[in-house]
């Protein structure tokens, strides 16, 4: 398994280009199953999660070609059984359920396991499919869907922790080919849901209200091929803003949509950083030490749970006590114990991390546990004294395209040690 070595104490400056959004590309690639025609998707990031999704689509019978950031897919004749050996590698594989149900009226996909950020149920997905007149059952670790015909319905997909992003995606995709009108109440409003809806509309779907808590889909007979460019990754952008804040002097992010990360830029401004926000770029000027903050993760447009770990790392350096409360995935604090190995002063009070700022952290060997926690450890390594060795970086490669190369391009002293054994 590869490792990333970070030598702390080197300022960041310069410009970095943000890649296409992982969490937008994944459901959009799954949506190509809804038509026999060819689809062309641009700005698809080169990530292991994307690789797994393309593997699944191939195994389902789609023709898949990738040329740098562009993926061409034609799902002319498909099977409806997504193989366990690939699905088990990526929880987001669950988003092929909706397109398979919409296209073929049946689907068999192995249940997503949990992961370190917590249990990942799909009860709301199934609630939506059942509302569309599909039957669902769990059999030998698979979720099996079947429908003689899909009928539009009104269904509320809000759960105890709020809306479900992939659940909204799944039901929206199935509903595009249902008979009649479907209304999803309590829908997720994330920019990635809007990007998927825009792609579906290009395919001929009739969708209104994406980006709000109420999405209306009028079913059509069939969908046709389309071409689409994936939106920039707002979480990668937020991660690089946090890196600039923790270690930067002046860093500019290009190819971003600032509207998608208002909650993050507002938090950094509250932390005392100077941000120059333009149409498709953001420049952050950093004096290094943030003011303490009180943050609570919330569904979009609230503060994103996917930025919680990165802000923990930044606030380890604040001039006082900060509090971050995790409302979406309450167990999402695996990064805390690793940051404490680097000298951070953090304690957990229920679902709230209480972070007392310290002046310096020390480099250490640390263990990545999930995608965003890994990024937080790299950020901390940028300012820790000495060397930080982040192990199990396959976590980070799931969601960040060449993060070590991009940070090195900004002046970080960072290198990837390739593992000897093939992993
Ligand atoms: C998406 O996951 C993202 N992944 C996650 O990003 C992100 O953290 C999450 O949305 C929240 O914004 C992708 O888009 C591929 P949810 P998703 O369904 O859709 C509960 C990253 O780092 N819930 O919105 O799987 C669930 O347990 C990843 O890029 C149910 O109770 O998340 C959670 O508490 C991590 N029943 C809350 O809802 C359900 O049927 C939100 O989950 C579904 C979800």
Boltz pocket constraint, residues with backbone or C-beta under 6 A from the ligand:
constraints:
  - pocket:
      binder: B
      contacts: [[A, 22], [A, 23], [A, 24], [A, 26], [A, 92], [A, 119], [A, 120], [A, 121], [A, 122], [A, 123], [A, 124], [A, 125], [A, 126], [A, 159], [A, 160], [A, 161], [A, 162], [A, 163], [A, 164], [A, 165], [A, 166], [A, 167], [A, 188], [A, 305], [A, 306], [A, 327], [A, 328], [A, 329], [A, 371], [A, 372], [A, 399]]
      max_distance: 6.0
